[in-house]
Amino acid sequence: MSEPNQNVEEEFEREALGPRPGEKGWDKFEVTIAPDDPENPQTWSPRYKWYLTMLGGLLVLNATFASSAPEGIEQDLMEYFTFSEEVAVLTISLFVAGYCVGPLVWGPLSEQIGRRNVFIISFVVYTCFQVGCALSRNTASILIFRFLGGTFAAAPLSNSGAVISDIWDAGTRGEALAFFTLAPFAGPTIGPIVSGFMADAGVDWRWLFWVLTMFAGACLILIIFTLPETFLPILTVRKAKRLRKETGDDRYWAAFERSSDTLSQHVKRVLGRPFLVLFQEPMLIAVTLYMSFVYACIYILFEAYPIVFSEGHNLNVGLTGLTFLPIFVGAVAGVVSYLVIFNPRYIKAQKHYAPDMVPPEQRLELAMVAAPMFAISFFWFGWTSYPTVSLWAPLIAGFPLGWSIVYIFLALFNYIIDAYLFVAASALAANTVVRSAFGAGFPLFAAQMYERLNPRWASTLLGFIAILLGPIPFVLYKFGPIIRQKSKYAPTKPATASPKDKPTDAVENV
């Protein structure tokens, strides 16, 4: 291991665990929660942990559903507010732009007041902003409420993943993350379906926001009554307070109670670290760029699909919303195939590399399969988008598209976590901000691009960009170990398993 990596690993390990018995600074009255302690969230029953995982996914689904929901009522909004199509697109883009701000606030705040409190605060305000959208009377109000709504709806994007990391160990995190990864793609595909049929039925556009209000309110009730605190430092503080009360001995203390950082200092440190890590890590920049482009393509389709299916094939708004369904079905197929095929391979690899962790490059095999599939999907969609060609041809292109998107995100999310380990939260925060910026910006020019270039060449352009970025997982698979050895933030240990002991389906043989 290189010296910089070792120093980083020791620094963060000491920060997380504190002094050991017998070491300088150790205090027998310091309260901790051991890995096998019933108060440790990772010891909770699998059934309960799966419920919390599904709840976290539901909260993300809520946020992403709200992001794309106005797609089906854009014409109604344009008629009521008398603004242009470009401004109508802002009702989606500004909501996603809120995702750039929210994670930088909710992540650090959850490490000060706990995950549960952040969820409650954010969803109370988020629900109120949905009411504001429903009651909007002018352009400024609905755009402002959409942006602020997205900012508060972003809490699950950062904290639901944190809850999953709190309750699952590395060995089982892959399965939980597979289900969780489905939520960010299910929401955007369901949104246009619901709003499209509401618009087609002649329902007033305000009712869409009342539906979002009720959905957010239902999630808030579930949070209040069923979501416990999962952040270990906060749980340790509660244990210390309980021991002081039960024993009458005020010498019991938790490390988190003695933190000298104020909230503002903590926020500054945490806000700075994600971008410090990002700008110093070419590997993370490459992964973030690829994921951001893939994520932006999802929101580009909200402008491309109506051009192809509404204008080209004369589908009404409701049926055009249904055209997003193959993307969701493909995403489900991707999750199922991951659980059946790839996750067992990874578990097998864990046994061969034990006691060391599996090299992060093992995660990239999913992206290596998905990268060509993602690019091909756009060529397929584009060159079958002629009005004279059966609509089933471009429609079915959504299936491999959804499948490949899930594979890419599963692979690269896990790769970031495994590669950056002790600064994974910062790496993911930077990734989320950049990805959300792409998702907010690309729809603003998507309609013009598809109208001026036509759907064939616009989709071809996206396909060529996908081909250009597609080699990233292949390059990291081959050169990742070398890059990580030179990295300041990616602790690297050589694998102890000898080549003859490695499974035949290990990453070297993919």
C-alpha positions as CSV (number, residue, x, y, z in Angstrom):
1,M,0.0,0.0,0.0
2,S,1.3,3.4,-0.8
3,E,2.1,5.7,2.1
4,P,-0.6,8.4,1.4
5,N,-3.3,5.7,1.2
6,Q,-2.2,4.2,4.5
7,N,-2.2,7.6,6.2
8,V,-5.7,8.3,5.0
9,E,-7.0,4.9,6.0
10,E,-5.5,5.2,9.5
11,E,-6.8,8.7,9.9
12,F,-10.4,7.8,9.1
13,E,-10.3,4.5,11.0
14,R,-9.1,6.3,14.1
15,E,-11.7,9.0,13.6
16,A,-14.4,6.4,13.4
17,L,-13.3,4.0,16.2
18,G,-11.5,6.3,18.6
19,P,-8.6,5.2,20.9
20,R,-8.4,1.5,21.7
21,P,-8.2,0.1,25.3
22,G,-4.7,0.7,26.7
23,E,-4.0,3.5,24.2
24,K,-3.5,7.1,25.1
25,G,-6.8,8.9,25.4
26,W,-8.8,5.8,26.1
27,D,-11.5,6.2,28.8
28,K,-13.5,3.4,30.3
29,F,-16.5,5.7,30.7
30,E,-16.6,6.4,27.0
31,V,-19.8,4.8,25.7
32,T,-19.6,2.9,22.4
33,I,-21.9,0.5,20.6
34,A,-20.2,-2.8,19.6
35,P,-20.9,-4.5,16.2
36,D,-22.9,-7.2,18.0
37,D,-24.8,-4.8,20.3
38,P,-28.6,-5.0,19.9
39,E,-28.6,-1.2,19.7
40,N,-26.5,-1.4,16.6
41,P,-28.8,-1.1,13.5
42,Q,-26.8,-3.8,11.7
43,T,-28.0,-6.3,14.3
44,W,-31.7,-5.6,13.7
45,S,-33.8,-8.4,12.2
46,P,-33.5,-8.9,8.4
47,R,-37.2,-8.4,8.0
48,Y,-37.1,-5.0,9.7
49,K,-34.0,-3.9,7.8
50,W,-35.7,-4.9,4.5
51,Y,-38.8,-2.8,5.5
52,L,-36.5,0.2,6.1
53,T,-34.8,-0.4,2.8
54,M,-38.1,-0.4,1.0
55,L,-39.2,2.7,2.9
56,G,-36.0,4.5,1.9
57,G,-36.7,3.5,-1.7
58,L,-40.3,4.7,-1.5
59,L,-39.1,8.1,-0.3
60,V,-36.7,8.4,-3.2
61,L,-39.6,7.2,-5.5
62,N,-41.7,10.0,-4.1
63,A,-39.0,12.6,-4.9
64,T,-38.3,11.4,-8.4
65,F,-41.9,10.9,-9.2
66,A,-42.5,14.6,-8.3
67,S,-39.6,15.6,-10.5
68,S,-41.1,14.4,-13.8
69,A,-44.8,14.6,-12.9
70,P,-45.5,18.0,-14.7
71,E,-44.5,16.4,-18.0
72,G,-48.1,15.4,-18.9
73,I,-49.6,18.7,-17.9
74,E,-47.1,21.1,-19.7
75,Q,-49.8,22.2,-22.2
76,D,-52.2,23.0,-19.4
77,L,-49.6,25.0,-17.6
78,M,-48.7,26.9,-20.8
79,E,-52.4,27.8,-21.3
80,Y,-53.0,28.9,-17.7
81,F,-49.8,30.8,-17.1
82,T,-49.3,31.9,-20.7
83,F,-45.7,31.0,-20.8
84,S,-43.6,29.3,-23.4
85,E,-42.6,25.7,-23.8
86,E,-39.1,26.5,-22.5
87,V,-40.6,27.9,-19.3
88,A,-42.8,24.9,-18.9
89,V,-39.7,22.6,-19.1
90,L,-38.4,24.7,-16.1
91,T,-41.0,23.1,-13.9
92,I,-39.0,19.9,-14.3
93,S,-35.5,21.3,-14.5
94,L,-35.8,23.6,-11.5
95,F,-37.1,20.7,-9.4
96,V,-34.1,18.7,-10.4
97,A,-31.8,21.7,-9.9
98,G,-32.9,21.6,-6.2
99,Y,-31.2,18.2,-6.1
100,C,-27.9,20.1,-6.5
101,V,-28.5,22.1,-3.3
102,G,-30.4,19.7,-1.1
103,P,-27.8,16.9,-0.6
104,L,-25.2,19.4,0.4
105,V,-27.5,20.5,3.2
106,W,-29.3,17.4,4.3
107,G,-26.2,15.1,4.4
108,P,-24.2,17.3,6.9
109,L,-27.3,18.1,8.9
110,S,-28.2,14.4,9.3
111,E,-24.8,13.9,10.8
112,Q,-25.6,16.6,13.4
113,I,-29.2,16.0,14.3
114,G,-29.8,12.4,13.0
115,R,-31.3,10.9,9.9
116,R,-34.9,10.7,11.3
117,N,-35.1,14.4,12.3
118,V,-33.9,15.5,8.8
119,F,-36.5,13.3,7.1
120,I,-39.3,14.7,9.3
121,I,-38.2,18.4,8.8
122,S,-37.6,18.1,5.1
123,F,-40.9,16.2,4.3
124,V,-43.0,18.6,6.4
125,V,-41.7,21.5,4.3
126,Y,-41.7,19.6,1.1
127,T,-45.4,18.7,1.6
128,C,-46.1,22.4,2.1
129,F,-44.4,23.4,-1.1
130,Q,-46.6,20.9,-3.0
131,V,-49.6,22.8,-1.6
132,G,-48.0,26.0,-2.8
133,C,-47.7,24.6,-6.3
134,A,-51.3,23.6,-6.3
135,L,-52.4,27.1,-5.3
136,S,-50.0,29.0,-7.5
137,R,-51.5,31.9,-9.4
138,N,-48.5,33.2,-11.4
139,T,-45.4,32.0,-13.1
140,A,-42.9,33.1,-10.4
141,S,-44.7,31.3,-7.6
142,I,-44.9,27.9,-9.3
143,L,-41.3,28.1,-10.5
144,I,-40.0,29.1,-7.0
145,F,-42.1,26.4,-5.3
146,R,-40.9,23.8,-7.7
147,F,-37.2,24.7,-7.0
148,L,-37.7,24.8,-3.2
149,G,-39.7,21.6,-3.4
150,G,-36.9,19.9,-5.2
151,T,-34.4,21.1,-2.6
152,F,-36.4,19.6,0.3
153,A,-37.3,16.5,-1.7
154,A,-33.6,15.9,-2.2
155,A,-33.3,14.7,1.4
156,P,-34.0,11.0,0.5
157,L,-31.4,11.2,-2.3
158,S,-28.6,11.6,0.2
159,N,-30.1,10.2,3.4
160,S,-31.9,7.1,2.2
161,G,-28.6,5.7,1.0
162,A,-27.1,6.7,4.3
163,V,-29.8,4.7,6.1
164,I,-29.0,1.7,4.0
165,S,-25.3,2.0,4.8
166,D,-26.2,2.3,8.5
167,I,-28.2,-0.9,8.7
168,W,-26.5,-3.3,6.2
169,D,-22.9,-4.6,6.2
170,A,-20.8,-4.7,3.0
171,G,-21.7,-8.3,2.4
172,T,-25.4,-7.7,2.0
173,R,-25.4,-4.1,0.9
174,G,-25.4,-5.1,-2.8
175,E,-28.8,-6.8,-2.6
176,A,-30.3,-3.8,-0.7
177,L,-28.7,-1.3,-3.1
178,A,-30.1,-3.2,-6.1
179,F,-33.7,-2.6,-4.9
180,F,-32.9,0.9,-3.8
181,T,-31.3,1.8,-7.2
182,L,-34.6,1.0,-8.9
183,A,-36.4,3.9,-7.2
184,P,-34.6,6.8,-8.9
185,F,-35.7,5.4,-12.3
186,A,-39.1,4.2,-11.4
187,G,-40.2,7.6,-10.3
188,P,-39.4,9.6,-13.5
189,T,-41.0,6.9,-15.7
190,I,-44.2,6.7,-13.6
191,G,-44.6,10.5,-13.4
192,P,-45.5,11.1,-17.1
193,I,-47.9,8.2,-17.0
194,V,-50.0,9.6,-14.1
195,S,-50.0,13.2,-15.3
196,G,-50.6,12.2,-18.9
197,F,-53.8,10.3,-18.1
198,M,-54.9,13.0,-15.8
199,A,-54.5,15.6,-18.6
200,D,-56.2,13.3,-21.1
201,A,-59.2,12.9,-18.8
202,G,-59.5,16.6,-18.5
203,V,-58.6,16.8,-14.8
204,D,-57.5,20.3,-13.7
205,W,-53.7,20.6,-13.6
206,R,-53.9,21.6,-9.9
207,W,-55.0,18.1,-9.0
208,L,-51.6,16.7,-10.0
209,F,-50.0,18.8,-7.2
210,W,-52.7,17.7,-4.8
211,V,-51.8,14.1,-5.6
212,L,-48.2,14.9,-4.9
213,T,-49.3,16.6,-1.7
214,M,-51.1,13.4,-0.6
215,F,-48.2,11.2,-1.6
216,A,-45.8,13.3,0.3
217,G,-48.1,13.4,3.3
218,A,-48.5,9.7,3.4
219,C,-44.7,9.3,3.3
220,L,-44.4,11.8,6.2
221,I,-46.8,9.7,8.3
222,L,-44.7,6.6,7.6
223,I,-41.5,8.5,8.6
224,I,-43.0,9.7,11.8
225,F,-44.4,6.4,13.0
226,T,-42.0,3.7,11.5
227,L,-38.6,5.2,10.7
228,P,-36.2,5.0,13.7
229,E,-32.8,6.7,14.1
230,T,-30.1,4.7,12.4
231,F,-27.0,7.0,12.6
232,L,-24.6,5.3,15.1
233,P,-23.1,8.4,16.7
234,I,-26.5,9.7,17.5
235,L,-27.5,6.3,19.0
236,T,-24.3,6.3,21.0
237,V,-25.2,9.7,22.5
238,R,-28.6,8.4,23.4
239,K,-27.0,5.4,25.1
240,A,-24.7,7.7,27.1
241,K,-27.6,9.8,28.3
242,R,-29.5,6.7,29.3
243,L,-26.5,5.4,31.3
244,R,-26.0,8.7,33.1
245,K,-29.7,8.7,34.0
246,E,-29.8,5.1,35.1
247,T,-26.6,5.1,37.1
248,G,-26.5,8.7,38.3
249,D,-22.9,8.8,37.1
250,D,-22.2,11.8,34.9
251,R,-18.8,10.5,33.8
252,Y,-20.4,8.4,31.0
253,W,-20.0,10.2,27.7
254,A,-20.1,9.7,24.0
255,A,-17.4,10.9,21.5
256,F,-20.0,12.8,19.5
257,E,-21.0,14.8,22.5
258,R,-17.5,16.2,22.8
259,S,-17.1,17.2,19.2
260,S,-15.7,20.7,19.1
261,D,-17.2,21.5,15.7
262,T,-20.2,23.8,15.6
263,L,-22.9,23.1,13.0
264,S,-21.6,25.8,10.7
265,Q,-18.0,24.5,11.0
266,H,-19.2,21.0,10.3
267,V,-21.2,22.1,7.3
268,K,-18.2,24.0,5.9
269,R,-16.0,21.0,6.3
270,V,-18.4,18.6,4.8
271,L,-19.4,21.0,2.0
272,G,-15.8,21.4,1.1
273,R,-14.7,17.8,1.2
274,P,-16.9,16.4,-1.6
275,F,-15.4,18.9,-4.1
276,L,-11.9,18.5,-2.8
277,V,-12.2,14.8,-3.3
278,L,-13.8,15.2,-6.8
279,F,-11.2,17.7,-8.1
280,Q,-8.2,15.6,-6.9
281,E,-9.5,12.3,-8.3
282,P,-9.4,11.8,-12.1
283,M,-11.0,8.4,-11.5
284,L,-14.0,9.9,-9.7
285,I,-14.3,12.7,-12.3
286,A,-14.5,10.1,-15.1
287,V,-17.1,8.0,-13.3
288,T,-19.1,11.1,-12.3
289,L,-19.1,12.4,-15.9
290,Y,-20.4,9.1,-17.2
291,M,-23.1,8.7,-14.6
292,S,-24.2,12.3,-15.1
293,F,-24.6,11.8,-18.8
294,V,-26.6,8.7,-18.3
295,Y,-28.8,10.4,-15.7
296,A,-29.3,13.4,-18.0
297,C,-30.5,11.1,-20.8
298,I,-33.4,10.0,-18.7
299,Y,-34.7,13.6,-18.5
300,I,-33.9,14.2,-22.2
301,L,-36.4,11.5,-23.0
302,F,-39.2,13.5,-21.4
303,E,-38.8,15.9,-24.3
304,A,-37.9,13.3,-27.0
305,Y,-40.8,10.9,-26.4
306,P,-43.6,13.4,-27.0
307,I,-41.9,14.4,-30.3
308,V,-41.6,10.8,-31.4
309,F,-44.9,9.3,-30.1
310,S,-47.3,12.3,-29.8
311,E,-46.3,14.2,-32.9
312,G,-45.0,11.3,-35.0
313,H,-47.5,8.6,-34.1
314,N,-50.4,10.8,-32.9
315,L,-50.7,9.3,-29.5
316,N,-52.7,11.2,-26.9
317,V,-51.0,12.5,-23.7
318,G,-52.0,9.5,-21.6
319,L,-50.7,6.9,-24.1
320,T,-47.5,8.9,-24.6
321,G,-47.0,8.6,-20.8
322,L,-47.3,4.8,-21.1
323,T,-44.4,4.8,-23.6
324,F,-42.1,5.3,-20.6
325,L,-43.2,1.9,-19.2
326,P,-40.7,-0.3,-21.1
327,I,-37.9,1.7,-19.4
328,F,-39.2,0.8,-16.0
329,V,-39.8,-2.8,-17.0
330,G,-36.2,-3.0,-18.3
331,A,-35.0,-1.5,-15.0
332,V,-36.8,-4.2,-13.1
333,A,-35.3,-6.9,-15.3
334,G,-31.9,-5.4,-14.7
335,V,-32.4,-5.7,-10.9
336,V,-33.7,-9.2,-11.1
337,S,-30.8,-10.4,-13.3
338,Y,-28.3,-8.7,-11.0
339,L,-29.7,-10.5,-8.0
340,V,-29.8,-13.9,-9.8
341,I,-26.5,-13.7,-11.7
342,F,-24.1,-11.0,-10.6
343,N,-24.6,-10.8,-6.8
344,P,-24.0,-14.5,-6.2
345,R,-20.7,-14.1,-8.3
346,Y,-19.7,-11.3,-6.0
347,I,-20.5,-13.2,-2.8
348,K,-18.4,-16.1,-4.2
349,A,-15.5,-13.7,-4.8
350,Q,-15.8,-12.4,-1.3
351,K,-15.0,-15.9,0.1
352,H,-11.9,-16.1,-2.1
353,Y,-10.5,-12.7,-1.2
354,A,-11.3,-13.0,2.5
355,P,-10.2,-11.5,4.9
356,D,-9.5,-8.7,2.4
357,M,-12.2,-6.9,0.5
358,V,-12.9,-7.8,-3.1
359,P,-11.1,-5.4,-5.4
360,P,-13.5,-2.6,-6.4
361,E,-13.0,-3.5,-10.1
362,Q,-15.1,-6.6,-9.6
363,R,-18.1,-4.2,-9.5
364,L,-17.4,-2.9,-13.0
365,E,-18.4,-6.0,-14.8
366,L,-22.0,-4.8,-14.8
367,A,-21.0,-1.5,-16.4
368,M,-18.9,-3.3,-19.0
369,V,-22.0,-5.3,-20.0
370,A,-24.2,-2.2,-19.9
371,A,-22.1,0.4,-21.7
372,P,-22.6,-1.1,-25.2
373,M,-26.2,-1.8,-24.5
374,F,-26.8,1.8,-23.5
375,A,-25.3,3.2,-26.7
376,I,-27.1,0.7,-28.9
377,S,-30.5,1.6,-27.3
378,F,-30.2,5.2,-28.6
379,F,-29.3,4.1,-32.1
380,W,-32.2,1.7,-32.0
381,F,-34.6,4.4,-30.7
382,G,-33.5,7.0,-33.1
383,W,-33.5,5.1,-36.4
384,T,-36.9,3.4,-35.7
385,S,-38.5,6.7,-34.8
386,Y,-39.9,7.4,-38.3
387,P,-43.7,7.8,-38.3
388,T,-43.9,5.2,-41.0
389,V,-42.2,2.6,-38.8
390,S,-44.3,0.7,-36.2
391,L,-44.3,2.5,-32.9
392,W,-43.4,-0.8,-31.2
393,A,-39.9,-0.6,-32.6
394,P,-38.8,2.6,-30.8
395,L,-41.0,1.7,-27.8
396,I,-39.2,-1.6,-27.2
397,A,-35.9,0.3,-27.3
398,G,-36.7,1.5,-23.9
399,F,-36.4,-2.0,-22.4
400,P,-32.6,-2.4,-23.0
401,L,-32.2,1.3,-22.1
402,G,-33.7,0.9,-18.7
403,W,-31.8,-2.4,-18.1
404,S,-28.5,-0.7,-19.0
405,I,-29.1,2.4,-16.9
406,V,-29.7,0.2,-13.8
407,Y,-26.6,-1.8,-14.5
408,I,-24.4,1.3,-14.9
409,F,-25.7,2.9,-11.7
410,L,-25.4,-0.3,-9.7
411,A,-21.9,-0.9,-10.9
412,L,-20.6,2.7,-10.4
413,F,-22.4,3.4,-7.1
414,N,-20.8,0.3,-5.6
415,Y,-17.5,1.0,-7.2
416,I,-17.4,4.5,-5.7
417,I,-18.3,3.1,-2.2
418,D,-15.7,0.3,-2.4
419,A,-12.9,2.4,-3.9
420,Y,-13.2,5.4,-1.7
421,L,-14.4,3.6,1.4
422,F,-13.6,6.2,4.2
423,V,-14.6,9.2,2.0
424,A,-17.4,7.4,0.1
425,A,-20.0,9.8,1.5
426,S,-18.1,12.8,0.1
427,A,-17.5,11.1,-3.2
428,L,-21.2,10.3,-3.6
429,A,-22.2,13.8,-2.5
430,A,-20.1,15.3,-5.3
431,N,-21.4,12.8,-7.7
432,T,-25.0,13.6,-6.8
433,V,-24.5,17.4,-7.2
434,V,-22.9,17.1,-10.7
435,R,-25.4,14.4,-11.8
436,S,-28.3,16.6,-10.8
437,A,-26.9,19.6,-12.6
438,F,-26.8,17.5,-15.8
439,G,-30.3,16.3,-15.2
440,A,-31.5,19.9,-14.7
441,G,-29.7,21.4,-17.7
442,F,-30.1,18.8,-20.5
443,P,-33.9,19.0,-20.8
444,L,-33.6,22.8,-21.4
445,F,-32.2,22.1,-24.9
446,A,-33.5,18.6,-25.5
447,A,-36.7,19.7,-27.4
448,Q,-34.8,22.1,-29.7
449,M,-32.2,19.4,-30.4
450,Y,-34.8,16.8,-31.3
451,E,-36.8,19.3,-33.4
452,R,-33.9,20.8,-35.3
453,L,-31.8,17.6,-35.8
454,N,-34.9,15.4,-36.0
455,P,-35.2,12.3,-33.7
456,R,-32.9,10.2,-35.8
457,W,-29.8,12.4,-35.7
458,A,-30.5,13.7,-32.1
459,S,-30.6,10.2,-30.8
460,T,-27.5,9.3,-32.9
461,L,-25.6,12.2,-31.3
462,L,-26.5,10.8,-27.9
463,G,-25.5,7.3,-29.0
464,F,-22.1,8.6,-30.2
465,I,-21.5,10.4,-26.9
466,A,-22.4,7.1,-25.1
467,I,-19.8,5.4,-27.2
468,L,-17.2,8.0,-26.4
469,L,-17.8,7.6,-22.6
470,G,-18.5,3.9,-22.7
471,P,-14.8,2.8,-22.4
472,I,-14.5,4.4,-18.9
473,P,-15.5,1.2,-17.0
474,F,-13.2,-0.8,-19.2
475,V,-10.3,1.5,-18.6
476,L,-10.9,1.5,-14.8
477,Y,-11.2,-2.3,-14.8
478,K,-7.8,-2.6,-16.4
479,F,-5.9,0.3,-14.8
480,G,-8.0,1.0,-11.7
481,P,-5.6,-0.8,-9.3
482,I,-2.7,1.3,-10.5
483,I,-4.7,4.5,-10.3
484,R,-5.9,3.7,-6.8
485,Q,-2.4,3.1,-5.5
486,K,-1.5,6.6,-6.5
487,S,-4.8,8.1,-5.1
488,K,-4.8,10.2,-2.0
489,Y,-8.4,9.2,-1.0
490,A,-8.7,5.6,-2.2
491,P,-7.1,3.2,0.3
492,T,-5.7,0.2,-1.6
493,K,-4.5,-3.1,-0.2
494,P,-3.1,-5.9,-2.4
495,A,-5.4,-8.9,-2.7
496,T,-4.1,-11.9,-0.7
497,A,-5.8,-14.5,-2.8
498,S,-3.4,-16.2,-5.2
499,P,-4.4,-16.4,-8.9
500,K,-4.9,-20.2,-8.6
501,D,-7.3,-19.6,-5.7
502,K,-9.4,-17.0,-7.5
503,P,-12.8,-18.1,-8.9
504,T,-13.0,-18.7,-12.6
505,D,-15.6,-16.0,-12.8
506,A,-13.5,-13.3,-11.0
507,V,-13.0,-10.0,-12.6
508,E,-9.8,-11.0,-14.3
509,N,-11.7,-13.4,-16.5
510,V,-14.7,-11.3,-17.4
